[in-house]
Amino acid sequence: MHFWRTIRNLLPPADMDRGGIDGVWPHKQPQFRFVPIGRSVIKNGSFTENDPKKGFAKYWGILKRGGKNTVEILKGSRNNAKFHKGGLIYQHFALLNAGSRQKGHQIDVTITAKGKGNLLFYINTFIDSKDEFGKTKRTPVKREKYTRNVKLTEKETQYKFSFDLIPQEQCYIYLRSDDCTVFNVSGAATEKNITQHPVRK
């Protein structure tokens, strides 16, 4: 989504002015605002909200080495996540339906990034249930491993990933890189009639 405004009836010498509300020109499409089609599943995908206790973006988990974050937030007109060697961040989301209405979902994730190395994207999924004592039991979901390793370029690019979740399946997404700048992570869920994953024999 992109907003473009035109202002008229200004005082001379210029009687008109135009520009993007976000300070983004029309030809810079990767910098447009993201509007997920479907149910949004990623929180703080533009890294604008900070968690002071964690020293990183709110809602995101981060790998630390030697007490230091492997990814840092660089602030500016657009915040971004700068990955250093072994950098890794992750986020959890759950699409739990109340009552008997059980549906699976297709998840579409778009990551806007650039860099000199690779970006590894993968997921970890599970289903929580209660045992006879009321304690939560976490069971990994049997499914084909979903891992994508993309080669980055020094030009800001959108990378798209898509996978399915069965009813009650919760998910962690992971982003790992040694040299990468991530500008935005967005994700949308659309309902899908799927009750189990095909498992490779």
C-alpha positions as CSV (number, residue, x, y, z in Angstrom):
1,M,0.0,0.0,0.0
2,H,1.3,3.4,-0.9
3,F,-0.1,6.9,-0.1
4,W,0.5,9.8,-2.4
5,R,-0.7,13.3,-1.7
6,T,-1.1,16.5,-3.7
7,I,-1.3,19.9,-2.1
8,R,-2.7,22.8,-4.1
9,N,-3.3,26.6,-3.7
10,L,0.2,27.2,-2.1
11,L,1.7,30.6,-2.1
12,P,4.1,31.5,-5.0
13,P,6.6,30.7,-6.4
14,A,5.2,27.1,-6.2
15,D,1.5,26.7,-6.2
16,M,1.5,22.9,-5.8
17,D,3.4,20.2,-4.0
18,R,3.2,16.4,-4.0
19,G,4.9,13.6,-2.2
20,G,4.5,10.3,-0.4
21,I,3.1,10.4,3.2
22,D,5.8,8.1,4.3
23,G,8.5,9.9,2.4
24,V,8.6,7.1,-0.2
25,W,8.6,7.7,-3.9
26,P,6.3,5.6,-6.2
27,H,9.2,3.7,-7.8
28,K,10.5,2.4,-4.5
29,Q,7.9,-0.4,-4.2
30,P,9.7,-2.6,-1.7
31,Q,9.4,0.3,0.8
32,F,5.6,0.5,0.5
33,R,3.5,-0.3,3.5
34,F,2.6,-4.0,3.9
35,V,-1.1,-5.0,4.1
36,P,-1.5,-8.8,4.6
37,I,-4.4,-10.3,2.8
38,G,-6.0,-12.6,5.3
39,R,-5.4,-12.9,9.1
40,S,-2.2,-11.2,10.1
41,V,0.1,-13.5,12.1
42,I,3.4,-11.5,12.5
43,K,3.6,-8.8,15.2
44,N,6.0,-5.9,15.0
45,G,7.3,-7.0,11.6
46,S,8.8,-3.6,11.0
47,F,10.8,-3.6,14.3
48,T,9.3,-0.3,15.5
49,E,8.3,-1.5,19.0
50,N,11.2,-2.0,21.5
51,D,11.4,-4.3,24.5
52,P,13.8,-2.5,26.9
53,K,14.3,-5.6,29.1
54,K,15.4,-7.7,26.1
55,G,17.2,-4.9,24.3
56,F,15.5,-5.9,21.1
57,A,12.2,-5.6,19.2
58,K,9.0,-6.5,21.0
59,Y,7.5,-9.9,20.3
60,W,10.7,-11.3,18.8
61,G,13.0,-13.8,20.4
62,I,16.7,-13.4,19.7
63,L,19.8,-15.6,20.1
64,K,22.6,-14.2,22.3
65,R,26.2,-15.1,22.3
66,G,28.5,-14.1,25.1
67,G,25.7,-12.0,26.6
68,K,25.4,-10.0,23.4
69,N,22.6,-10.0,20.8
70,T,23.5,-11.5,17.5
71,V,21.0,-9.1,15.8
72,E,20.7,-5.4,16.4
73,I,18.0,-2.9,15.6
74,L,19.2,0.1,13.5
75,K,16.9,3.0,13.9
76,G,16.1,5.5,11.2
77,S,13.3,6.5,8.8
78,R,12.8,2.8,8.6
79,N,14.0,0.6,11.4
80,N,15.8,-2.6,10.3
81,A,17.3,-5.7,11.9
82,K,21.0,-6.1,11.2
83,F,22.2,-9.7,11.5
84,H,25.8,-10.4,12.5
85,K,27.6,-13.7,12.4
86,G,25.3,-16.5,13.7
87,G,22.4,-14.0,13.9
88,L,19.0,-15.5,14.7
89,I,15.6,-14.2,15.6
90,Y,12.3,-16.0,15.9
91,Q,8.6,-15.5,16.7
92,H,5.7,-17.7,17.8
93,F,2.1,-17.5,16.6
94,A,-1.0,-19.7,17.1
95,L,-4.2,-19.9,15.1
96,L,-6.5,-21.6,17.6
97,N,-10.2,-21.8,16.8
98,A,-12.7,-22.0,19.6
99,G,-15.5,-24.6,19.6
100,S,-16.0,-27.2,16.9
101,R,-15.0,-25.0,14.0
102,Q,-11.6,-26.6,13.2
103,K,-9.8,-25.3,10.1
104,G,-6.3,-25.5,8.8
105,H,-4.5,-22.5,7.3
106,Q,-2.1,-21.5,4.6
107,I,0.6,-19.2,5.8
108,D,2.2,-16.7,3.5
109,V,5.3,-14.9,4.8
110,T,7.1,-12.1,3.0
111,I,10.6,-10.9,4.1
112,T,12.1,-7.8,2.8
113,A,15.9,-8.0,3.1
114,K,19.3,-7.4,1.5
115,G,22.8,-8.6,2.3
116,K,25.9,-10.3,1.0
117,G,25.3,-13.8,2.4
118,N,22.3,-16.1,2.7
119,L,19.1,-16.0,4.7
120,L,17.8,-19.2,6.2
121,F,14.1,-19.4,6.9
122,Y,12.6,-22.4,8.7
123,I,9.7,-23.4,11.0
124,N,9.1,-25.5,14.1
125,T,5.5,-26.6,14.8
126,F,3.7,-28.4,17.6
127,I,0.2,-29.0,19.1
128,D,-0.5,-28.4,22.8
129,S,-3.0,-30.6,24.7
130,K,-4.0,-31.3,28.3
131,D,-3.2,-34.6,30.0
132,E,-5.4,-36.3,32.6
133,F,-3.9,-34.1,35.3
134,G,-4.6,-30.9,33.4
135,K,-0.9,-30.3,32.5
136,T,0.0,-29.0,29.1
137,K,1.5,-31.7,26.8
138,R,3.4,-30.4,23.8
139,T,3.6,-32.8,20.8
140,P,5.8,-32.1,17.7
141,V,3.8,-32.3,14.5
142,K,4.8,-35.0,12.0
143,R,5.4,-33.2,8.7
144,E,8.1,-32.7,6.1
145,K,10.8,-30.4,7.2
146,Y,10.2,-26.8,5.9
147,T,13.5,-25.0,5.4
148,R,14.4,-22.4,2.8
149,N,17.8,-21.0,2.2
150,V,17.9,-18.0,-0.1
151,K,20.8,-16.1,-1.6
152,L,20.7,-12.4,-0.8
153,T,21.6,-9.5,-3.0
154,E,22.7,-6.1,-2.1
155,K,19.5,-4.7,-3.5
156,E,16.5,-4.7,-1.2
157,T,14.3,-7.6,-2.3
158,Q,11.1,-9.4,-1.2
159,Y,11.4,-13.1,-0.4
160,K,8.2,-15.1,-0.2
161,F,7.6,-18.4,1.7
162,S,4.4,-20.4,2.0
163,F,3.4,-23.4,4.1
164,D,0.4,-25.1,5.7
165,L,-0.7,-25.6,9.3
166,I,-3.3,-28.2,10.3
167,P,-6.0,-27.3,13.0
168,Q,-4.5,-26.5,16.4
169,E,-0.9,-26.5,15.0
170,Q,1.2,-23.7,16.5
171,C,4.3,-22.4,14.8
172,Y,7.7,-20.8,15.4
173,I,9.3,-19.0,12.5
174,Y,13.1,-18.6,12.5
175,L,15.3,-16.2,10.5
176,R,19.1,-16.9,10.5
177,S,21.9,-15.1,8.7
178,D,25.6,-14.2,9.1
179,D,25.3,-10.9,7.1
180,C,21.9,-9.6,6.4
181,T,19.6,-6.6,6.9
182,V,15.9,-7.3,7.3
183,F,13.5,-4.4,6.8
184,N,10.2,-6.1,7.3
185,V,8.5,-9.4,8.0
186,S,4.8,-9.9,7.2
187,G,2.7,-12.9,7.4
188,A,-1.0,-13.7,6.6
189,A,-3.1,-16.8,7.2
190,T,-6.0,-17.9,5.1
191,E,-8.3,-20.8,6.0
192,K,-7.7,-24.1,4.2
193,N,-9.4,-27.5,4.3
194,I,-6.4,-29.5,5.5
195,T,-6.5,-31.9,8.5
196,Q,-3.1,-33.6,8.1
197,H,0.3,-33.2,6.5
198,P,1.6,-35.5,3.8
199,V,4.5,-37.3,5.2
200,R,7.3,-38.6,2.9
201,K,7.8,-42.3,3.3
